[in-house]
Amino acid sequence: MRELHYGSGVITVSFDVCSAVFDYTVALANAGVTDRITVPVMNNGRRGFSNLLLGPQTQLYCTATVGDEHLDARPDAEEIDLDDAELVAALVLKTAALNHSVPLAASNGDLTETLADLD
């Protein structure tokens, strides 16, 4: 799980969702446009959802969760599935459309484009 720091708040999301939201936000900012998305979040030890307004003025960053202070006292809280493969795929496509190319995801460390592709 990751913490997505959005405005003055923090929401707990999956690693893949956090990475996709971050990359999409960068693409939106570069394009000068906004969008609203809904992401699965940890809410009081249960799966919930949060709406995010993303755009050029959005300030967010992702960090690893620390310990169990963001989970409730239930022993199964850490096992709650916050992944959303459809959302991640949609955000990757939207990011690519805004970038007019295959995005280089800052979060995964895999740079697959060659120097010739950067011309």
Backbone torsions as a table, in degrees:
resi	resn	phi	psi	omega
1	MET	NA	155.4	179.6
2	ARG	-130.8	155.0	172.4
3	GLU	-100.6	126.7	176.8
4	LEU	-103.5	111.5	-179.5
5	HIS	-88.1	114.6	-172.7
6	TYR	-129.0	115.3	-175.3
7	GLY	63.3	-127.5	178.3
8	SER	-101.3	7.9	-178.7
9	GLY	-113.2	173.8	179.3
10	VAL	-134.8	132.8	173.4
11	ILE	-123.4	148.5	179.1
12	THR	-99.8	124.5	-177.9
13	VAL	-134.6	175.1	176.0
14	SER	-74.7	161.7	178.4
15	PHE	-58.7	-47.1	-177.5
16	ASP	-64.5	-41.5	178.3
17	VAL	-64.4	-44.3	-179.6
18	CYS	-60.5	-44.9	-179.6
19	SER	-63.8	-43.9	-179.1
20	ALA	-66.4	-41.3	178.4
21	VAL	-63.6	-43.1	179.8
22	PHE	-61.9	-49.8	-179.7
23	ASP	-62.0	-39.9	179.1
24	TYR	-65.9	-39.1	179.3
25	THR	-63.9	-39.8	176.9
26	VAL	-62.2	-44.3	179.6
27	ALA	-64.1	-42.0	177.6
28	LEU	-61.5	-44.3	-179.3
29	ALA	-62.8	-43.4	179.2
30	ASN	-63.9	-32.0	-179.6
31	ALA	-86.9	-12.6	179.8
32	GLY	73.2	30.5	-179.6
33	VAL	-126.8	167.1	179.6
34	THR	-122.2	162.2	176.2
35	ASP	-156.1	154.4	174.4
36	ARG	-111.4	131.6	177.0
37	ILE	-129.4	161.1	176.2
38	THR	-118.9	128.3	-177.6
39	VAL	-123.5	148.2	174.2
40	PRO	-74.4	136.3	-176.9
41	VAL	-134.9	161.8	171.0
42	MET	-85.8	123.7	-178.7
43	ASN	-132.3	105.6	-179.1
44	ASN	53.9	43.0	176.9
45	GLY	80.2	6.1	179.9
46	ARG	-127.4	159.6	175.5
47	ARG	-74.7	129.9	176.0
48	GLY	-137.2	-166.9	-179.6
49	PHE	-138.2	149.9	178.7
50	SER	-136.4	137.8	174.3
51	ASN	-90.1	135.7	178.1
52	LEU	-124.1	134.2	172.7
53	LEU	-100.1	116.8	-174.8
54	LEU	-115.3	144.3	177.8
55	GLY	178.1	-164.2	-175.5
56	PRO	-59.5	-30.3	-178.2
57	GLN	-93.6	0.4	-177.4
58	THR	-70.3	129.6	174.7
59	GLN	-114.3	112.5	177.7
60	LEU	-145.8	159.1	173.1
61	TYR	-154.9	160.8	-176.6
62	CYS	-114.9	140.4	174.5
63	THR	-138.5	161.6	176.0
64	ALA	-71.8	148.8	174.7
65	THR	-72.5	149.3	-178.5
66	VAL	-115.6	116.3	176.1
67	GLY	60.5	-151.5	-177.2
68	ASP	-109.9	11.3	-176.0
69	GLU	-65.7	-15.8	179.6
70	HIS	-99.0	4.9	178.0
71	LEU	-112.9	153.7	177.6
72	ASP	-81.6	-174.7	-172.6
73	ALA	-75.2	-6.2	-179.2
74	ARG	-67.4	133.7	-178.8
75	PRO	-65.8	-24.3	-178.0
76	ASP	-92.1	3.9	-176.3
77	ALA	-61.3	-35.6	-178.2
78	GLU	-69.2	-19.9	-177.4
79	GLU	-88.6	1.8	179.7
80	ILE	-66.8	129.8	-176.9
81	ASP	-81.7	112.8	177.8
82	LEU	-103.9	3.8	179.0
83	ASP	-71.1	151.1	175.1
84	ASP	-149.7	87.8	-175.5
85	ALA	-60.4	-36.7	179.2
86	GLU	-65.3	-43.0	178.3
87	LEU	-63.4	-46.9	-179.4
88	VAL	-60.0	-45.5	178.8
89	ALA	-61.4	-42.0	179.4
90	ALA	-64.1	-41.5	179.5
91	LEU	-67.9	-36.2	176.5
92	VAL	-63.1	-42.6	178.0
93	LEU	-65.2	-43.2	179.0
94	LYS	-64.3	-38.7	178.1
95	THR	-63.7	-44.8	179.6
96	ALA	-62.8	-40.5	-180.0
97	ALA	-63.9	-39.0	178.6
98	LEU	-71.1	-32.9	-179.6
99	ASN	-87.1	-10.4	-177.5
100	HIS	57.8	27.2	177.7
101	SER	-165.4	180.0	174.8
102	VAL	-73.7	126.0	-175.7
103	PRO	-71.5	145.7	170.3
104	LEU	-92.8	107.6	-176.1
105	ALA	-77.5	116.4	-179.8
106	ALA	-64.1	-22.9	-173.4
107	SER	-82.5	-21.9	-174.3
108	ASN	-102.4	-10.9	176.5
109	GLY	74.0	2.1	-179.8
110	ASP	-97.2	110.9	176.3
111	LEU	-105.0	107.2	-173.7
112	THR	-98.5	-10.5	179.9
113	GLU	-82.0	144.7	177.4
114	THR	-91.9	170.1	179.4
115	LEU	-60.9	-32.5	179.1
116	ALA	-63.9	-31.8	-179.0
117	ASP	-71.7	-16.6	-176.1
118	LEU	-87.1	-7.0	179.5
119	ASP	-68.7	NA	NA
